[in-house]
């Protein structure tokens, strides 16, 4: 699992970002938190995954590149829309993967 240095974070959890990230990395359960990742399928833009799914033993976490955190599903949808809008505004395209890689380097 890799984390984007400059995460997109929902308003409801902006002050708890470090604690939430720590809990996700240490497999502590969080029922309402959603992570936004680069899509596993290159034909898609983004994936929205509930953080409790990451607790599953065999969940393929290795290749996840997390770019955002949200406090609930609705907030995750809004945040994903903002990400897509930012990419389109800056590049006039929808190549989120390239834009995110240029925007900031990853951290583990």
PEPEVEN-V330418 format. One record per pair of residues at least 4 apart in sequence whose ideal C-beta (glycine too) atoms are under 7 Angstrom apart, sorted by the first residue. I is the first residue (numbers start at 1). GAP is how many residues later the second one is. D is the distance in Angstrom with one decimal. If there is no record, write none. Layout:
# PEPEVEN-V330418
i->I gap->GAP d->D
i->I gap->GAP d->D
This chain:
# PEPEVEN-V330418
i->1 gap->60 d->4.8
i->1 gap->63 d->4.8
i->1 gap->65 d->6.7
i->2 gap->62 d->7.0
i->2 gap->63 d->5.0
i->2 gap->104 d->4.6
i->2 gap->106 d->5.8
i->3 gap->4 d->6.9
i->3 gap->18 d->6.8
i->3 gap->63 d->5.1
i->3 gap->103 d->6.7
i->3 gap->104 d->5.3
i->3 gap->105 d->7.0
i->4 gap->61 d->6.8
i->4 gap->62 d->6.4
i->4 gap->63 d->4.4
i->4 gap->96 d->6.3
i->4 gap->100 d->6.0
i->4 gap->102 d->6.1
i->5 gap->99 d->4.2
i->5 gap->100 d->5.7
i->5 gap->101 d->6.7
i->5 gap->102 d->5.3
i->6 gap->97 d->6.3
i->6 gap->98 d->4.2
i->7 gap->10 d->6.8
i->7 gap->60 d->6.6
i->7 gap->61 d->6.0
i->7 gap->62 d->6.1
i->8 gap->28 d->6.8
i->8 gap->59 d->6.0
i->8 gap->60 d->3.8
i->8 gap->71 d->5.6
i->8 gap->74 d->7.0
i->8 gap->75 d->5.6
i->9 gap->4 d->6.2
i->9 gap->5 d->5.1
i->9 gap->8 d->5.2
i->9 gap->59 d->6.8
i->9 gap->60 d->5.2
i->10 gap->59 d->6.6
i->10 gap->60 d->3.9
i->10 gap->61 d->5.0
i->10 gap->65 d->4.1
i->10 gap->69 d->5.3
i->12 gap->59 d->3.5
i->12 gap->63 d->6.0
i->13 gap->4 d->6.3
i->13 gap->7 d->6.0
i->13 gap->56 d->6.1
i->13 gap->58 d->4.4
i->16 gap->4 d->5.3
i->17 gap->4 d->6.2
i->17 gap->52 d->6.4
i->18 gap->4 d->6.3
i->19 gap->4 d->6.4
i->20 gap->4 d->6.4
i->20 gap->10 d->6.6
i->20 gap->13 d->5.8
i->20 gap->49 d->6.0
i->21 gap->4 d->6.4
i->22 gap->4 d->6.1
i->23 gap->5 d->3.8
i->23 gap->7 d->5.6
i->24 gap->6 d->6.9
i->24 gap->27 d->5.6
i->24 gap->30 d->6.3
i->27 gap->28 d->5.7
i->29 gap->23 d->6.2
i->29 gap->26 d->6.1
i->30 gap->21 d->4.7
i->30 gap->22 d->6.9
i->31 gap->21 d->5.9
i->32 gap->39 d->6.2
i->32 gap->40 d->5.4
i->33 gap->18 d->4.2
i->33 gap->36 d->6.5
i->33 gap->38 d->6.7
i->34 gap->14 d->5.6
i->34 gap->15 d->6.7
i->34 gap->16 d->5.6
i->34 gap->17 d->6.5
i->34 gap->36 d->4.6
i->34 gap->38 d->7.0
i->34 gap->39 d->6.0
i->34 gap->42 d->4.0
i->35 gap->14 d->5.2
i->35 gap->16 d->5.8
i->35 gap->31 d->5.1
i->35 gap->33 d->7.0
i->35 gap->34 d->6.0
i->36 gap->10 d->5.6
i->36 gap->12 d->5.7
i->36 gap->31 d->5.7
i->36 gap->32 d->3.4
i->36 gap->34 d->6.8
i->36 gap->40 d->6.1
i->36 gap->43 d->6.2
i->36 gap->44 d->5.6
i->37 gap->9 d->6.8
i->37 gap->10 d->4.8
i->37 gap->12 d->6.3
i->37 gap->27 d->5.1
i->37 gap->28 d->5.8
i->37 gap->29 d->5.3
i->37 gap->30 d->6.5
i->38 gap->8 d->6.8
i->38 gap->27 d->4.6
i->38 gap->29 d->6.4
i->38 gap->58 d->6.8
i->38 gap->59 d->5.6
i->38 gap->62 d->6.5
i->39 gap->5 d->3.7
i->39 gap->6 d->5.9
i->39 gap->7 d->5.6
i->39 gap->8 d->5.1
i->40 gap->7 d->6.1
i->45 gap->39 d->6.2
i->45 gap->49 d->6.3
i->45 gap->51 d->5.3
i->46 gap->34 d->5.2
i->46 gap->37 d->6.7
i->46 gap->50 d->6.6
i->48 gap->28 d->4.8
i->48 gap->32 d->6.1
i->49 gap->4 d->5.5
i->49 gap->5 d->7.0
i->53 gap->6 d->5.9
i->54 gap->5 d->5.7
i->54 gap->7 d->5.9
i->65 gap->41 d->6.8
i->67 gap->33 d->5.6
i->68 gap->11 d->5.3
i->68 gap->15 d->6.6
i->70 gap->5 d->4.1
i->70 gap->6 d->3.7
i->70 gap->9 d->5.0
i->71 gap->4 d->5.0
i->73 gap->4 d->6.6
i->74 gap->4 d->6.6
i->75 gap->4 d->6.1
i->76 gap->4 d->6.2
i->77 gap->4 d->6.5
i->78 gap->4 d->6.5
i->79 gap->4 d->6.5
i->80 gap->4 d->6.5
i->81 gap->4 d->6.1
i->82 gap->4 d->6.2
i->83 gap->4 d->6.5
i->83 gap->13 d->6.8
i->84 gap->4 d->6.3
i->84 gap->10 d->6.9
i->84 gap->12 d->6.9
i->85 gap->4 d->6.1
i->86 gap->4 d->6.2
i->87 gap->4 d->5.8
i->87 gap->7 d->6.4
i->87 gap->9 d->5.1
i->87 gap->12 d->4.7
i->88 gap->4 d->6.7
i->88 gap->5 d->6.9
i->88 gap->6 d->6.3
i->90 gap->9 d->6.8
i->91 gap->4 d->6.7
i->91 gap->8 d->5.8
i->95 gap->4 d->6.1
i->96 gap->4 d->5.9
i->97 gap->4 d->6.5
i->98 gap->4 d->6.4
i->99 gap->4 d->6.0
